């Protein structure tokens, strides 16, 4: 992918032009790689978000392996945080439902 716009000359980084070249369905990249490139290009702010992941918010207009590692780690952390929050919500809803049913039954169903 990093060589898509550079005629197979690796430079260790994925530029915007590499993403565009990879996203073309006629260039021989696997469909999942082409789809990923197009997703990054079509999602507002995602290319910039990944580009700055390892630089503390400072863009360099290239996506490095370090940028990708940091972005993946951030996404894993966010997924875990959301899962934990959903577990807490489930617990609260379960406790609230039990109390509601208990009070409903004590009041004779009304």
C-alpha positions in Angstrom: 0.0 0.0 0.0 2.8 2.4 0.9 4.2 2.1 -2.6 0.9 2.5 -4.5 1.6 6.1 -5.7 5.4 5.8 -5.8 5.8 3.1 -8.5 6.8 0.4 -6.0 9.5 2.4 -4.3 8.9 1.8 -0.5 9.2 4.9 1.7 7.8 3.5 5.0 4.8 5.8 5.0 1.3 5.9 3.5 0.6 9.3 1.9 -2.8 10.6 0.7 -1.7 9.7 -2.8 -1.0 6.1 -1.7 -4.5 5.9 -0.2 -6.0 7.2 -3.4 -4.0 4.8 -5.6 -4.8 1.8 -3.4 -8.5 2.6 -3.4 -8.7 2.2 -7.1 -10.2 -1.2 -7.7 -8.1 -1.9 -10.8 -4.6 -1.7 -9.1 -4.3 -5.3 -7.9 -4.6 -4.8 -4.1 -6.8 -7.2 -2.2 -10.4 -6.0 -1.9 -10.1 -5.6 1.9 -7.1 -3.3 1.5 -8.8 -1.3 -1.2 -11.9 -1.0 1.0 -9.9 0.1 4.0 -8.2 2.8 1.9 -11.5 4.0 0.6 -13.0 4.0 4.1 -10.2 6.2 5.4 -10.6 8.6 2.4 -14.4 8.8 2.7 -14.7 9.2 6.5 -14.3 12.9 7.4 -11.3 13.5 9.6 -10.1 9.9 9.8 -7.0 10.3 7.6 -5.9 13.2 9.8 -6.8 11.4 13.0 -4.6 8.4 12.0 -1.9 10.7 10.7 -1.5 12.4 14.0 -2.0 9.4 16.3 1.7 9.0 17.1 2.7 12.7 16.9 0.6 14.2 19.7 -1.8 15.9 17.3 0.9 17.2 14.9 0.2 16.1 11.3 3.0 15.2 8.9 0.7 14.2 6.0 1.9 10.6 6.1 0.6 7.6 8.0 3.5 5.7 9.6 3.4 2.3 11.2 3.8 4.1 14.5 0.7 6.2 13.7 -1.2 2.9 12.9 -0.1 1.2 16.1 -1.1 4.2 18.2 -4.5 4.5 16.5 -5.2 0.7 16.9 -4.2 0.9 20.5 -6.6 3.9 21.0 -9.4 2.1 19.3 -8.9 -1.0 21.4 -8.9 1.1 24.6 -12.1 2.9 23.5 -13.8 -0.4 22.7 -13.0 -1.7 26.2 -14.2 1.5 27.8 -17.5 1.3 25.9 -17.9 -2.4 26.8 -17.3 -1.6 30.5 -19.9 1.2 30.3 -22.4 -1.0 28.7 -21.8 -3.7 31.4 -22.5 -1.0 34.0 -25.7 0.1 32.3 -26.9 -3.6 32.0 -26.2 -4.0 35.8 -28.2 -0.9 36.6 -31.1 -1.8 34.3 -31.2 -5.4 35.8 -31.3 -4.0 39.3 -33.9 -1.5 38.4 -36.0 -4.1 36.7 -35.9 -6.4 39.7 -37.0 -3.6 42.0 -39.8 -2.5 39.6 -41.2 -6.1 39.4 -40.9 -6.5 43.2 -42.9 -3.3 43.8 -45.4 -4.1 41.0 -46.1 -7.5 42.6 -46.4 -6.1 46.1 -49.0 -3.5 44.9 -51.1 -6.3 43.4 -50.1 -5.6 39.8 -51.3 -2.0 39.6 
